[in-house]
Amino acid sequence: MMSSFNEYPPLPSASALRSIASDLARHLQEHGARMIAAIVEDLDLLPADAAHEVSATIHHLDAHLANEVIGHTRARAPIAPAGKEAWMMLPANTTVYAIVEIARAALSGNPVRARMTRRARLVSALIQRIFNEVLPERVHMERSLSGPDFVTRALDSDDVPFFMAWGGEALGDELLARLPRGKQKRIVFEGPGKDPAIILPGAHPREVAAALISAKFAYSGQTCTAPENLLIHRSVHDEIVELLVSAAGQRRVGDPREQDVDVGPMMSPKIPPLVKTQLSDAVAKGAEILLGGRVEGAYVYPTVVTGVTPAMRIFRDETFAPVFAICVFDSEEEAIALARDSRFGLRVSAGGVGARRVIDQLLGTDYAEPVAEITYGKFGIGSVDSFADSVGSPAFGGYGKSGWIWDRDQLYQGPKATAREATIPLRL
């Protein structure tokens, strides 16, 4: 997919990119109140979570987006020249942050066609309006095709050289089975996480518990980088568990439009029955529910489960709800082995003495590396003494079933960046 300069229009100058990014931020600011209301109406998120995402997205657009695109597109050209499009199927829990992902591809010179979940009707319309105001005819928010039809057209069409999709494990497996081999098409998949948080000796229980609660209950537990499996050293286990039970038990569950509600309904109807199954399986295999375990309709109540082992579904499968699954360990080696015992490899975090050493052993390469097959036991993103991921992080993605790139019959895994993946190197 090497190309010469004359096949592509030049990318905007650095000053033009900064101007476009700033204009996107300004227009989102102008539509901010409507966007927050649309997020709550479409996806039942708490107004505080919606407001945080709008604010964080504005900041990322204004402060980081242009430099990010400039840094990733030097001596590169858009992957979709005139007459072709880059297609993006955004995750079902995405709201206004979709603007960042779409803009990364569009500012890299690509016409973009993006699809959000049909539930995000108002959000999608507002995003289309903002792009029409700033980049007319550059971005099309697809609202007519179903998810399966969108995937099929993206895979089959020669006019779609780039397809980026976020989704569950089943979608990732389907894409791997349907790879259009022999075609010059780049497919980027971002999948689930079962993100372990490793709490080592020397960690401060109150600080750790507060950080875990904050990270876990953002978006009512529905973020792919939230801590799910808590691996806690025996020396601090009991105190941290007690603090988590106390703090999580104070969270109020209800309609996000009511005041003082901390946890709203799950955005996908698939989540509550999945959580029920995981909890039943865990209890049958010896785990203990110290708090919650209540699932009613679309609501999953804050839940803390201890005595979790790798034999349980709650350890192995993504939960995507306000549920802590807690394992105890006695050594760093045991913690590392527990973290690696997963078919997912998105994000890992650690706190306490030796946290940096543990994270360094679990991380893969700095940027996506070629692999012969789906690779397990590594993570794409790691953090020390921080358990929450930030909106708009430029590098994302992992190993295992958490994500990959397929490009000309070669698989890659590890962190990636949309602006780079949506471009190709130029032959100078």
C-alpha positions as CSV (number, residue, x, y, z in Angstrom):
1,M,0.0,0.0,0.0
2,M,2.9,2.3,-0.7
3,S,2.0,5.3,-2.8
4,S,3.4,8.4,-4.6
5,F,2.6,11.9,-3.6
6,N,0.5,12.7,-6.7
7,E,-2.2,10.1,-5.9
8,Y,-3.4,12.1,-2.9
9,P,-4.2,15.7,-2.1
10,P,-1.8,17.2,0.5
11,L,-2.9,17.0,4.1
12,P,-3.8,20.3,5.7
13,S,-1.0,22.3,7.2
14,A,-0.2,22.2,10.9
15,S,-1.9,25.6,11.4
16,A,-5.0,24.4,9.4
17,L,-5.2,21.2,11.5
18,R,-5.1,23.3,14.7
19,S,-7.8,25.6,13.4
20,I,-10.1,22.7,12.5
21,A,-9.6,21.0,15.9
22,S,-10.2,24.3,17.7
23,D,-13.4,24.8,15.6
24,L,-14.6,21.3,16.5
25,A,-14.1,22.1,20.2
26,R,-15.9,25.5,19.9
27,H,-18.9,24.0,18.1
28,L,-19.2,21.2,20.6
29,Q,-19.0,23.8,23.4
30,E,-21.9,25.7,21.7
31,H,-23.9,22.5,21.5
32,G,-22.8,21.2,24.9
33,A,-26.1,21.5,26.8
34,R,-28.0,19.8,24.0
35,M,-25.4,17.1,23.7
36,I,-25.5,16.3,27.5
37,A,-29.3,16.1,27.2
38,A,-29.1,13.9,24.2
39,I,-26.6,11.5,25.9
40,V,-28.9,11.1,28.9
41,E,-32.0,10.6,26.7
42,D,-30.4,8.2,24.2
43,L,-28.2,6.1,26.5
44,D,-29.5,6.6,30.1
45,L,-26.2,7.8,31.3
46,L,-26.0,10.0,34.4
47,P,-25.9,13.7,33.6
48,A,-22.7,14.0,35.5
49,D,-21.0,11.3,33.4
50,A,-22.4,13.0,30.2
51,A,-21.1,16.4,31.3
52,H,-17.7,15.0,32.1
53,E,-17.4,13.4,28.7
54,V,-18.5,16.5,26.9
55,S,-15.9,18.6,28.9
56,A,-13.1,16.0,28.4
57,T,-13.9,15.8,24.7
58,I,-13.8,19.6,24.2
59,H,-10.4,19.7,26.0
60,H,-9.0,16.8,23.9
61,L,-10.1,18.4,20.7
62,D,-8.7,21.8,21.6
63,A,-5.5,20.8,23.4
64,H,-4.3,17.5,21.9
65,L,-6.0,16.4,18.6
66,A,-4.0,18.5,16.1
67,N,-0.6,17.6,17.6
68,E,-1.7,14.0,17.7
69,V,-2.6,13.9,14.0
70,I,0.5,15.9,13.0
71,G,2.7,13.5,14.9
72,H,1.2,10.3,13.4
73,T,0.9,11.5,9.8
74,R,4.4,12.7,8.9
75,A,5.4,11.4,5.5
76,R,2.1,9.5,5.3
77,A,-1.1,9.8,3.2
78,P,-4.7,9.1,3.9
79,I,-5.6,5.5,3.4
80,A,-8.9,6.4,1.6
81,P,-8.2,8.8,-1.3
82,A,-10.9,10.5,-3.4
83,G,-13.8,8.2,-4.2
84,K,-13.1,5.9,-1.2
85,E,-14.1,6.1,2.4
86,A,-12.8,5.1,5.8
87,W,-15.6,3.3,7.7
88,M,-15.9,3.2,11.5
89,M,-18.4,1.2,13.6
90,L,-18.3,2.8,17.0
91,P,-18.9,1.0,20.3
92,A,-22.4,0.9,21.7
93,N,-21.3,2.8,24.9
94,T,-19.8,5.6,22.9
95,T,-21.3,9.1,23.2
96,V,-19.8,12.4,22.2
97,Y,-16.3,10.9,22.4
98,A,-17.1,9.6,18.9
99,I,-16.1,13.0,17.7
100,V,-12.5,12.4,18.7
101,E,-12.2,9.1,16.9
102,I,-13.9,10.3,13.8
103,A,-11.8,13.5,13.7
104,R,-8.6,11.4,14.0
105,A,-9.5,9.7,10.7
106,A,-11.0,12.8,9.0
107,L,-8.1,15.1,9.9
108,S,-5.8,12.5,8.5
109,G,-7.3,13.3,5.1
110,N,-10.0,10.6,4.8
111,P,-13.7,10.9,4.0
112,V,-15.3,9.0,6.9
113,R,-18.5,7.1,7.2
114,A,-19.3,6.2,10.9
115,R,-22.1,4.2,12.5
116,M,-23.2,4.5,16.1
117,T,-25.7,2.3,17.9
118,R,-29.2,3.1,16.8
119,R,-30.0,4.1,20.4
120,A,-27.7,7.1,19.9
121,R,-30.2,8.8,17.6
122,L,-30.0,12.3,19.0
123,V,-26.2,12.1,19.7
124,S,-25.5,10.9,16.2
125,A,-27.6,13.8,14.7
126,L,-25.7,16.4,16.8
127,I,-22.3,14.9,15.8
128,Q,-23.4,15.1,12.2
129,R,-24.4,18.7,12.7
130,I,-21.0,19.6,14.3
131,F,-19.0,18.0,11.4
132,N,-21.3,19.7,8.8
133,E,-20.4,23.0,10.5
134,V,-16.7,22.4,10.5
135,L,-15.9,19.8,7.8
136,P,-18.8,19.9,5.4
137,E,-19.2,16.7,3.3
138,R,-16.2,15.1,5.0
139,V,-18.1,13.0,7.6
140,H,-21.3,11.0,7.1
141,M,-23.1,9.5,10.1
142,E,-24.7,6.3,8.8
143,R,-28.2,5.8,10.1
144,S,-29.8,3.5,7.6
145,L,-27.7,0.3,7.7
146,S,-28.0,-2.3,10.5
147,G,-24.8,-3.3,12.3
148,P,-24.5,-6.6,10.4
149,D,-25.1,-4.9,7.0
150,F,-22.6,-2.2,7.8
151,V,-19.9,-4.8,8.6
152,T,-20.7,-6.8,5.4
153,R,-20.4,-3.8,3.2
154,A,-17.2,-2.6,4.9
155,L,-15.6,-6.0,4.4
156,D,-16.8,-6.5,0.8
157,S,-16.5,-3.1,-0.8
158,D,-13.3,-2.2,-2.7
159,D,-14.1,1.4,-1.9
160,V,-13.6,0.9,1.8
161,P,-9.8,0.4,2.3
162,F,-10.1,1.0,6.0
163,F,-12.6,-0.5,8.5
164,M,-12.3,0.1,12.2
165,A,-14.8,-1.6,14.5
166,W,-15.4,-1.7,18.3
167,G,-17.4,-4.5,19.7
168,G,-17.7,-7.6,21.8
169,E,-15.7,-10.8,21.6
170,A,-18.2,-12.4,19.1
171,L,-17.7,-9.5,16.6
172,G,-13.9,-9.9,16.8
173,D,-14.2,-13.6,16.2
174,E,-16.6,-13.0,13.3
175,L,-14.2,-10.5,11.7
176,L,-11.2,-12.9,12.0
177,A,-13.3,-15.6,10.3
178,R,-14.3,-13.2,7.5
179,L,-11.0,-11.4,6.8
180,P,-10.8,-10.5,3.1
181,R,-7.5,-12.2,2.5
182,G,-5.4,-11.0,-0.4
183,K,-7.1,-7.6,-0.5
184,Q,-5.4,-4.3,0.3
185,K,-7.7,-3.5,3.2
186,R,-6.8,-2.6,6.7
187,I,-9.1,-3.8,9.5
188,V,-8.7,-2.5,13.0
189,F,-10.7,-4.2,15.8
190,E,-11.1,-3.0,19.4
191,G,-12.7,-5.5,21.7
192,P,-13.5,-6.1,25.4
193,G,-11.3,-6.0,28.5
194,K,-11.2,-7.9,31.7
195,D,-8.8,-5.3,33.2
196,P,-7.0,-6.5,36.3
197,A,-6.0,-4.1,39.1
198,I,-3.2,-5.5,41.2
199,I,-2.9,-4.2,44.7
200,L,0.5,-5.0,46.2
201,P,1.9,-4.7,49.8
202,G,2.5,-1.2,50.9
203,A,-0.5,0.2,49.1
204,H,-2.6,2.7,51.1
205,P,-6.0,1.0,51.6
206,R,-8.1,4.2,51.8
207,E,-6.4,5.8,48.8
208,V,-6.6,2.6,46.7
209,A,-10.3,1.9,47.6
210,A,-11.3,5.5,46.8
211,A,-9.5,5.3,43.4
212,L,-11.0,1.9,42.6
213,I,-14.5,3.1,43.4
214,S,-14.1,6.3,41.3
215,A,-12.7,4.3,38.3
216,K,-15.3,1.5,38.6
217,F,-18.5,3.5,38.9
218,A,-17.8,6.0,36.1
219,Y,-20.6,5.4,33.5
220,S,-22.2,3.0,36.0
221,G,-19.4,0.5,35.4
222,Q,-19.7,0.5,31.6
223,T,-16.2,1.4,30.4
224,C,-13.9,-1.1,28.8
225,T,-10.9,0.1,30.8
226,A,-12.5,0.0,34.2
227,P,-11.0,-2.4,36.7
228,E,-12.9,-5.7,36.8
229,N,-10.7,-8.3,38.4
230,L,-9.1,-7.0,41.7
231,L,-6.0,-9.0,42.6
232,I,-5.3,-8.0,46.2
233,H,-2.3,-9.1,48.3
234,R,-3.4,-10.9,51.4
235,S,-1.7,-8.3,53.7
236,V,-4.1,-5.6,52.6
237,H,-7.0,-7.7,51.3
238,D,-9.4,-7.5,54.3
239,E,-9.1,-3.7,54.9
240,I,-9.5,-2.8,51.2
241,V,-12.5,-5.2,50.8
242,E,-14.2,-3.7,53.8
243,L,-13.6,-0.2,52.4
244,L,-15.0,-1.2,49.0
245,V,-18.1,-2.7,50.5
246,S,-18.7,0.4,52.6
247,A,-18.2,2.8,49.8
248,A,-20.0,0.8,47.1
249,G,-22.9,0.2,49.4
250,Q,-23.6,3.9,49.6
251,R,-24.1,4.2,45.9
252,R,-27.7,4.9,45.0
253,V,-29.2,3.0,42.0
254,G,-32.1,4.5,40.0
255,D,-33.3,6.6,37.0
256,P,-30.4,8.8,35.9
257,R,-32.8,11.7,35.5
258,E,-33.4,11.7,39.3
259,Q,-31.2,13.6,41.7
260,D,-28.6,11.9,43.8
261,V,-28.5,8.7,41.6
262,D,-25.0,7.2,41.3
263,V,-25.7,4.1,39.2
264,G,-28.1,4.0,36.3
265,P,-29.4,1.2,34.0
266,M,-27.1,-0.9,31.8
267,M,-27.0,0.4,28.3
268,S,-27.2,-3.1,26.7
269,P,-30.1,-5.5,27.6
270,K,-27.5,-8.3,27.3
271,I,-25.6,-7.2,30.4
272,P,-28.0,-8.0,33.3
273,P,-28.7,-11.6,32.4
274,L,-24.9,-12.1,31.8
275,V,-24.1,-10.7,35.3
276,K,-26.8,-13.0,36.8
277,T,-25.1,-16.0,35.2
278,Q,-21.7,-15.0,36.3
279,L,-22.7,-14.5,39.9
280,S,-24.6,-17.8,40.1
281,D,-21.6,-19.6,38.7
282,A,-19.2,-17.9,41.1
283,V,-21.3,-18.7,44.2
284,A,-21.7,-22.3,43.0
285,K,-17.9,-22.6,42.8
286,G,-17.2,-21.1,46.2
287,A,-17.2,-17.3,45.9
288,E,-19.0,-15.1,48.4
289,I,-21.1,-12.1,47.6
290,L,-20.4,-9.5,50.3
291,L,-22.5,-6.7,48.8
292,G,-25.2,-6.6,46.1
293,G,-25.8,-9.5,43.8
294,R,-29.1,-7.9,42.9
295,V,-30.1,-7.7,39.2
296,E,-33.5,-6.3,38.4
297,G,-34.6,-5.4,34.9
298,A,-31.9,-3.1,33.4
299,Y,-30.3,-2.5,36.7
300,V,-27.2,-4.2,38.2
301,Y,-26.7,-3.1,41.8
302,P,-23.2,-2.4,43.1
303,T,-21.7,-5.8,43.9
304,V,-18.5,-7.0,45.6
305,V,-17.6,-10.7,45.2
306,T,-14.7,-12.3,47.1
307,G,-13.0,-15.7,46.8
308,V,-13.0,-15.5,43.0
309,T,-10.8,-18.0,41.2
310,P,-9.8,-18.5,37.5
311,A,-12.3,-21.4,37.3
312,M,-15.2,-18.9,37.5
313,R,-16.9,-17.1,34.6
314,I,-16.8,-13.9,36.5
315,F,-13.0,-14.1,36.4
316,R,-12.8,-15.0,32.7
317,D,-15.6,-13.2,31.0
318,E,-16.1,-9.4,30.6
319,T,-18.7,-8.1,33.1
320,F,-19.1,-4.5,32.0
321,A,-21.2,-3.6,35.1
322,P,-20.6,-2.2,38.6
323,V,-19.2,-5.5,39.9
324,F,-15.9,-6.1,41.6
325,A,-14.5,-9.7,41.4
326,I,-11.8,-10.0,44.0
327,C,-9.0,-12.6,44.1
328,V,-6.4,-12.8,46.9
329,F,-2.7,-13.6,46.2
330,D,0.5,-14.1,48.2
331,S,3.4,-13.2,45.9
332,E,4.1,-11.0,42.9
333,E,4.6,-14.1,40.7
334,E,1.1,-15.3,41.6
335,A,-0.4,-11.9,40.8
336,I,1.4,-11.8,37.4
337,A,0.2,-15.4,36.7
338,L,-3.4,-14.4,37.6
339,A,-3.3,-11.3,35.4
340,R,-1.9,-13.3,32.4
341,D,-4.6,-16.0,32.8
342,S,-7.0,-14.3,30.5
343,R,-8.0,-14.3,26.9
344,F,-8.1,-10.4,27.1
345,G,-5.2,-8.0,27.3
346,L,-6.5,-4.5,27.2
347,R,-5.4,-2.6,30.3
348,V,-3.6,-3.5,33.6
349,S,-3.0,-1.3,36.6
350,A,-1.1,-1.7,39.8
351,G,-0.5,0.0,43.1
352,G,1.9,-0.5,46.0
353,V,5.5,-1.5,46.4
354,G,6.8,-3.0,43.2
355,A,3.9,-1.8,41.0
356,R,6.2,-0.4,38.3
357,R,8.1,-3.7,38.1
358,V,4.9,-5.7,37.8
359,I,3.5,-3.5,35.1
360,D,6.7,-3.7,33.1
361,Q,6.5,-7.5,33.1
362,L,2.9,-7.5,31.8
363,L,3.1,-4.8,29.1
364,G,3.8,-5.7,25.4
365,T,5.5,-3.4,23.0
366,D,5.1,0.4,22.8
367,Y,3.2,0.1,19.5
368,A,1.5,-2.6,17.7
369,E,3.8,-5.5,16.8
370,P,3.4,-8.3,14.1
371,V,2.2,-11.6,15.6
372,A,1.7,-15.0,14.0
373,E,-1.6,-15.5,15.8
374,I,-3.7,-13.9,18.5
375,T,-1.3,-13.6,21.5
376,Y,-2.3,-13.9,25.1
377,G,-0.6,-12.9,28.4
378,K,0.3,-9.3,27.4
379,F,-1.4,-6.0,27.9
380,G,-1.5,-2.9,25.6
381,I,-2.0,-0.3,28.3
382,G,-0.6,-0.1,31.8
383,S,-0.7,2.4,34.7
384,V,0.9,2.7,38.1
385,D,-1.0,4.0,41.0
386,S,-3.9,5.1,38.7
387,F,-6.9,2.9,38.1
388,A,-9.0,5.2,35.8
389,D,-8.3,5.7,32.1
390,S,-8.8,9.2,30.6
391,V,-11.2,10.1,27.8
392,G,-9.4,10.7,24.5
393,S,-6.2,8.7,25.3
394,P,-4.2,8.8,22.0
395,A,-2.9,5.2,22.3
396,F,-5.3,2.4,22.9
397,G,-5.7,-1.3,22.3
398,G,-4.3,-4.5,23.5
399,Y,-3.6,-8.2,23.0
400,G,-5.6,-11.4,23.0
401,K,-9.3,-10.8,22.2
402,S,-9.0,-7.2,23.2
403,G,-7.9,-5.9,19.8
404,W,-5.8,-6.3,16.7
405,I,-4.9,-4.9,13.3
406,W,-5.1,-6.9,10.1
407,D,-3.2,-5.5,7.1
408,R,-2.3,-7.4,3.9
409,D,-2.5,-10.8,5.6
410,Q,-0.5,-9.8,8.6
411,L,-1.9,-9.6,12.2
412,Y,-0.6,-7.0,14.7
413,Q,-1.4,-6.5,18.4
414,G,-0.6,-3.9,20.9
415,P,-1.3,-0.2,21.3
416,K,-2.3,1.7,18.3
417,A,-3.5,5.2,17.2
418,T,-6.4,5.9,14.8
419,A,-4.6,8.7,12.9
420,R,-1.7,6.4,12.1
421,E,-3.8,3.4,11.2
422,A,-5.9,5.6,8.9
423,T,-2.9,6.6,6.9
424,I,-0.2,4.8,4.8
425,P,3.4,5.6,4.2
426,L,4.3,7.6,1.1
427,R,7.1,6.5,-1.2
428,L,9.3,9.6,-1.4
